[in-house]
Amino acid sequence: MARREAYWGYLFVAPPLLGFLIFGFVPIIMSLVLAFTRWDMFRPPKFAGLSNFERIGSDPIVLQSVANTLVLFLGVPIGIALSLWLAMALNRKIRGVNFYRAIYYLPAVSSIVAISLLWQWIFNPEKGLLNMYLLNFGIVGPEWLQNPAWVKPALILMGVWGGMGPNMILYLAGLQGVPQSLYEAAAIDGARPWQQFLFVTWPMLTPTTFFITVMSVIGALQYFGQIYIMTQGGPQYASTTYMFYLWQQAFTYYRMGFASAMAWALGIVIIAVTIVQFRLARRWVYYETV
């Protein structure tokens, strides 16, 4: 009986395990090997030593893509703050609250292609909804996606809007998990609403904020889909993120060795940043103990 149960257990585990080995583990190892070679997918790879990694630090487009990625990082704290504010607004007993929650969460279940095309129309300099709205106040809107000075603010605006829904749901779950007795005790002690938020709500939401921050940072470091659909890295490389330039090296210029080195450098950065976040979390994340 035990052998039969083990047999069926291994049988059910086999498909996902094989899927990981074939589509996960093996490509990871292959990319590590290719990172030390020059390979264009048509001729046999040639050993290149550390030249691909050295090029990462000397390629001016790589440096610009890193700078662009860091600028887009501004959307992370803005999005977190607005998501918390929205969650607190929708945590009240108001008419139609479930409808509003569903509306704000809608971008999370929508296709990234559809969302990108929608915002591409919104940012249209001539017939776009945003510039037409600004004209009502006598403001001539810029060429959002065609102007190097405005393309990054436009992408930040779009990213904040797209990320508010999922983060709002997480904050709503966190808010509804705060014991009401803490608010009652704070009110008895004479705490004002802003003091209740600062000393009751916020400490109880720090685990949720920590999770959202970690996931948002990892997502920001891999910002790609919207760039590919809306701007193709332009104008003048102003919206070229590190991930988009990596893809471009691999599948436009067929420099698989260099792209693999860039991928491993990105992976190391993500791991390092995540470790730092976990270390710093000890200082500000509060976990309730019963």
N, C-alpha and C positions, 0 to 999 in steps of 0.2 A: 504493500500500500504506500509506503514512504517513497519507494523508488518510482512508483507511478505518479505520485504527486510531484516529485522532483522533475520527472520527465515533462509533464504538462507545464510546470512552472518555467523550465528552460525554453520550452516551445513558445510560450507567450512572450518571453523576454527577448527571444532571438530577433524578431523583426526590428524593433527599435534599436537593439544593440548593433545589428548589422548595418542599419541605416546610419548610425553615428560613426561606425568604423569607416564606411564607404564614403559618406558625404561630409564627415566631420574630421575625424582623426587623421585619415590618410591625406586629405588636402592640406591640413595643418602641417604635417611633416613634410609634404612635398613643397609647400611654400617656404618652409625654413631652408630646405636644400636649394631651392631656386633663388633665394635671397643672396646667395654667394656665387651666382652665375649670371651670364648674359644669355637670354633666350628670347627669340622672337616668335615662337610657336611653330615655325616652319623649318628651322634648322636645329641640329642638336645643341643643347646648352653647352656653354664654355665656362670654365671656372674663372671667376673674376675677383675672388678674395673679398676684401672689405670695401671694394670700390663703390658698390651700390650704397652702402651706409655712409660712406664719406660724401657721396654726391648729395645726400639728403641735406646735409648742412651747408652745402655750397650752391645748390640750385636756387636762384632768386625767386622762381615761381613757388617753390616749396615754402620758402620763408614768407612770401606774400600770402599763400594759402593758410599758413599757420596764423598769421596776423588777422586774416579775415575770419577764421574760426574763432579766435579769441574775442573779436568784436561781436560776433553773433552770440557769444556767451552772455552778453548783457541781457538777453531775453530770458535767461534762466531765473535770476532773482526777481525780475519784473513779473514773470509768469507765476512764480510761486506766491508772491505777495498778492497779486490779483486773484489767484485761485482761492487763497485763504479768505480774502474779503468776500468773494462771491459765495463761498461755502457758508460763511457766517450769515450772509443775507438770505440764503435759501434754507437755512436751518430753522427758520421761524415758521410758525403756523399761519400761513397766508393762503388765500384762495388761489388755486391753480399752481401750487408749489411744485407738484410732480411734473406738470407740463413744462415749467421753466427749467427744471432739472434735466428733463429729457432734451430740451432744445439746446442747452449749453453742452450736453454730453454728445450731441449728434456728430460733431467733427471727429470724435474718437472712433466711430464706427463707419465713417465715410472713406471712400477710396482716396488715397493720396493724389492720384491723378486727377480725380474730379475736383478736389479741393484746390490743387495747384492751378487748374484751368480756370476755376472760379475767381481766384485771387489775381490771376493774370488779366482777367477782364476788369476786375475792380481797379487794378493799377494802370489800366489803359490811359495814356495821357490825354486822349481826345474824347473818348466815349465812356471812360471808366466811371464807375459809381462814385469813387472817392473824389476825383477831381471835379465832377459835376456838383457834388455836395459842397466842396470848397468855393465854387463859383457863387453860391448863394450868399457868401460873406465877402465877395469881391476879391477872393484869393485865387490866383492862377496856380494851379497845382503843377508840380514838377513832372518830368518824365521818370517815373519811379524806377522802373526796371531797366531803363536805357541810360540813366545817369549814374556814373560811378559814385557820386556823392550821396545818392539817395537809395541805391539798390540794397544796401545793408540795412538801413532803417526799415525799408519795406519788408524785407525778409524777417526781421525781428518782430515786426507787427504781426505778420502772418503766423510766425511760430508761437508767439504768445497766445494768439487767438486759438490756434489748434491744440495747444497743450492745456488750456484752462479746464476743459471738460473732464478729462481723466483725473487731474489733480484735485478738482473740485469734489469729485466723488470720494476720493481718498480722505480729503479733509472733512467731508460730511460724516463719513464713518467714524473718524476720530472725534469729531465734536459730539456725536451721539453716544460716544463711549465715556465722556467726561461725567463723573458722578454729580448728580444734582445737589447732593449734600454739600459739596465743596462751595458751590455758588451760594447756597443758603448760609453757610458758615461765614463766608466773606461778606455777605449782605448784613448779617448780624454785627459783624465787626466794623461796619460802616464803609466798606470798600465801594468806591464808585465804579461805573461800568468799565472805564479804561483800566482801573486797577484790577478788576476781576479778570480782564483779558490778560494783563501783564503777569499776574501772579497765580492765576488758576488755569485759564484756557491755554495760554502759550506753553507753559511747562508740560501740560498733558498732551500737547500736539507735537512736541519735539520728536518723538519716534516717527510719526507720520512725515514730518518735515525732513527728517534725515533720509528716509526712504525715497521721497520725491526728489530730494537734492541729488542723491547718488544716481538715480535713474535718469534724471534730466541732464546731468553732466555727461554721462556715458552717451546719451542720445545726441547731445550737442556736438560731441567730438566726432560723431559719425553722420553729420548733417549732409545728406546727399540728394534724396529724391526730389525735393522742391527745386534744388539748383539745376538738376538734370532736365526737368520739365520746363522750367520758367526762364532760365537765363543762360544755360550752358556755360556757366562760369563767367560770363561777361557782365557788363562791358569792361574791356581792358583788364580782365582778370579780377575785377572788383568784387565779384561774388564767388570766386573759385575757392572752395573750402579744401581742406586737406584730403578729405575722403573723395571729393569729386576729382581732384588732381590725380589721386591714386588710381581711380577707375579710368581716367583718361590715359594715363601711362600704360595701363594694362590692355585696354580694349580699343583704344584709338591708335596708339603708337606701337603696340605690341612689345613693350619693354617689360616683360613679365618678371625678370630678375629685379629690376628697380622697383616695380610695383610691389613685389613680395617683401622687399626690404622696407618699403614704406609701411606696409601692413604690419610687419612685426614691430616697427618703431611705434606705430599707433597703439598696438596691443600692449606694449610695455608701458607706454604713457598712461593708458586707461587703468592698468593694474596698479601703477604707482599712485595715481591720483585717488583711486578708490581706497587704497591702503591708508593714505594720508587722511582721507575723510573719516575712515573708521577710527583712526587714532584720535583725531580731533573730536569725534563724537563723544568721547568719554567726558569731555569738559562741559558739554552743553545739552546732551540728550538725557532726558529724565525718564526712567522706566519705573512705573508704579509697582510697588511690591505690596502684596496682601499680607 
